Amino acid sequence: MPESQNIEWKAKWKDEYLEWICGFANAQGGKIYIGCDDYGNVVGLPNAHKLLEDIPNKIRDTMGIIVGVNLYESDDKEYIEIDVPTYPIGISCKGVYYYRSGSTRQILSGPALEAFLMRKRGVTWDNQPLPAFTMKDIDEETVKHFKQWATRKGRIDKSVLEEPKEMLLEKLHLINGSYLTNAAMLLFGKNPERWQLGSYIKIGYFETDADLLYQDEIHGSILEQIDKTVEVLYLKYMKAKITYEGMQRIERYFVPEEALREALLNAICHKQYQSGIPIQISVYEDKLYIANCGCLPENWTLENLMKKHASSPYNPNIAHVFYLAGFIESWGRGIEKICSACENDGVPQPEYTINPGDIMIKFTAPEDRVVGSAVKKVTEKVTEKVTERVTEKVTEKERELLGLLLEDPGYTMLQLAEKMEISRKTVAARLKSLKEKGIIERVGSDRKGYWKILH
């Protein structure tokens, strides 16, 4: 049996294995077998009885915990099992906190350590009081928008929404003692980044992994970031595959809006804001990544995440306000909704990557939704067919024009002229030439119609 999340095989004892025991205690528990090779075969321990005394004492002295240390025998060879339970409090080894992640040992420090210790105490970061943030820092316009969203959804009594903002925020669980909380600051603050670095969304368009062409940042309240981000992604970063059914224009992106919106909401509700790192969205011609600093709930794996599961948001107070506003459900159905939206739209299922410090979702475009490559292939095909039918070949300039018409058959004369940086008169001449060659035809009026490519 190979090593795994909860099992380690070691041929002999080394004191450095105390760090592995600490990692198991802080995670899901586990077992270390001393006297076994990397495949679990027993090789024996000449000093097994001495280790049976020494190991428990070393664990107690360095970590202050008790674990099971058992002596076993196989084929006249002795070996030791160290059975480490998971502990409800944070355990350190010589002042350092270790954590078992996958089959690796991670050292916890900085924001990750702070988040870990709060989790062990049953405290959430979003419910921590923030004395420097006061009622005068609340954005009245965002409060007004929340009331409108919540009224439409009907998940909170209207009388509560009519309360003064101080009473409303208290009933939304955004006041801890006499102070507003981190959640209140992110949800309703005029400028959340004044108190928490990285509380924004960063978007970049990449030609390759190394070539960033342009980027944007979405700032402000996290309640307002959703619509702004979706709008920027669809208007600036992703190209739609344009088709027509009769005179009806159909735009199809490779990430369905419902799936994109749900993925963004998941990232915002589960992000570890104390990391100071923004949510990052990387867009390519044929794929889109959303990455945020976060972690799965205790004892969860990727398998748990992809199956039906209970709602367990990292920031429950933020999630509660999003639920009341009608942005999310309260039943842990976010990933199910993302997968259903992709299935219904005929695009591949998203892929999740869980790293020790971040979670990333990847959306991939099917070939027929990649506008750039589709345009290239179809123009080549059109040119080939045209060459077969007519003696005069399509010129390079006409190919460029065909590419634009494949990108969007509804482009107007003015739009084509601007994109090709030529005059409208020149565009008209090239369109006329393509019409005469039997390659395109106009469907509908000059103002509301579109160009149909005959192939």
Secondary structure, DSSP 8 states (H G I E B T S, - for coil): ---BTTEEEESS--TTHHHHHHHHHHTT-EEEEETB-TTS-B---TTHHHHHHHHHHHHHHHH----EEEEEEETTEEEEEEEE---SS--EETTEEEEEETTEEEEE-HHHHHHHHHHHTT--GGGSB-TT--GGGB-HHHHHHHHHHHHHHT-S-HHHHTS-HHHHHHHTT-EETTEEBHHHHHHHBS-GGGTSTT-SEEEEEEEETTEEEEEEEE-S-HHHHHHHHHHHIIIII---EEEEETTEEEEE-SS-HHHHHHHHHHHHHH--GGG---EEEEE-SSEEEEEEE----TT--HHHHHS------SSHHHHHHHHHTTSS-SSS-HHHHHHHHHHHTT----EEEE-SSEEEEEEE--GGG-HHHHHHHHHHHHHHHHHHH-SS---HHHHHHHHHHHH-TT--HHHHHHHHTS-HHHHHHHHHHHHHTTSEEEES-TTT-EEEE--
